[in-house]
Amino acid sequence: MKKAEPQPADAKSATDRAARLAQALRATPHRRKAQARAIDDGADGGEESAGKPGQ
């Protein structure tokens, strides 16, 4: 069987999809680092105030 050649619209949508995927893959580590920093900041603040009653 012969494979159908992609239409120009299909090629554009595939290129757009690949660009969106690449952007998401680049953004993931930044988002995870921000989440980890937020968790660390929250944990540090919670431990300091947890041992001091009345404040």
C-alpha positions as a Markdown table, in Angstrom:
| # | Residue | x | y | z |
|---|---|---|---|---|
| 1 | Met | 0.0 | 0.0 | 0.0 |
| 2 | Lys | 1.0 | 3.5 | -0.7 |
| 3 | Lys | 1.1 | 6.0 | 2.2 |
| 4 | Ala | -0.8 | 9.2 | 1.6 |
| 5 | Glu | 1.3 | 12.3 | 1.6 |
| 6 | Pro | 0.3 | 14.9 | 4.2 |
| 7 | Gln | -1.6 | 17.9 | 3.1 |
| 8 | Pro | -0.1 | 21.3 | 3.7 |
| 9 | Ala | -2.7 | 21.9 | 6.5 |
| 10 | Asp | -1.7 | 18.6 | 8.1 |
| 11 | Ala | 1.9 | 19.6 | 8.0 |
| 12 | Lys | 1.2 | 22.9 | 9.6 |
| 13 | Ser | -0.9 | 21.4 | 12.4 |
| 14 | Ala | 1.9 | 18.8 | 13.0 |
| 15 | Thr | 4.5 | 21.6 | 13.2 |
| 16 | Asp | 2.3 | 23.6 | 15.5 |
| 17 | Arg | 1.8 | 20.6 | 17.7 |
| 18 | Ala | 5.5 | 19.8 | 17.8 |
| 19 | Ala | 6.2 | 23.5 | 18.8 |
| 20 | Arg | 3.6 | 23.4 | 21.6 |
| 21 | Leu | 5.1 | 20.1 | 22.9 |
| 22 | Ala | 8.6 | 21.5 | 22.8 |
| 23 | Gln | 7.5 | 24.6 | 24.7 |
| 24 | Ala | 5.7 | 22.5 | 27.3 |
| 25 | Leu | 8.8 | 20.3 | 27.8 |
| 26 | Arg | 10.9 | 23.4 | 28.4 |
| 27 | Ala | 8.4 | 24.8 | 30.9 |
| 28 | Thr | 8.0 | 21.7 | 33.0 |
| 29 | Pro | 11.4 | 21.9 | 34.9 |
| 30 | His | 10.8 | 25.6 | 35.6 |
| 31 | Arg | 7.3 | 24.8 | 37.0 |
| 32 | Arg | 8.6 | 21.9 | 39.1 |
| 33 | Lys | 11.4 | 24.0 | 40.6 |
| 34 | Ala | 9.0 | 26.8 | 41.5 |
| 35 | Gln | 6.7 | 24.2 | 43.2 |
| 36 | Ala | 9.6 | 22.8 | 45.1 |
| 37 | Arg | 10.7 | 26.2 | 46.3 |
| 38 | Ala | 7.2 | 27.0 | 47.4 |
| 39 | Ile | 7.0 | 23.8 | 49.3 |
| 40 | Asp | 10.4 | 24.4 | 51.0 |
| 41 | Asp | 9.4 | 28.0 | 51.9 |
| 42 | Gly | 6.1 | 26.8 | 53.3 |
| 43 | Ala | 7.7 | 24.0 | 55.3 |
| 44 | Asp | 10.4 | 26.3 | 56.8 |
| 45 | Gly | 7.8 | 28.9 | 57.9 |
| 46 | Gly | 5.5 | 26.3 | 59.3 |
| 47 | Glu | 8.3 | 24.6 | 61.4 |
| 48 | Glu | 9.4 | 27.9 | 62.9 |
| 49 | Ser | 6.0 | 29.0 | 64.1 |
| 50 | Ala | 4.8 | 25.6 | 65.2 |
| 51 | Gly | 7.2 | 25.4 | 68.1 |
| 52 | Lys | 6.2 | 28.8 | 69.5 |
| 53 | Pro | 2.8 | 28.8 | 71.2 |
| 54 | Gly | 0.9 | 32.1 | 71.5 |
| 55 | Gln | 2.4 | 33.7 | 68.5 |
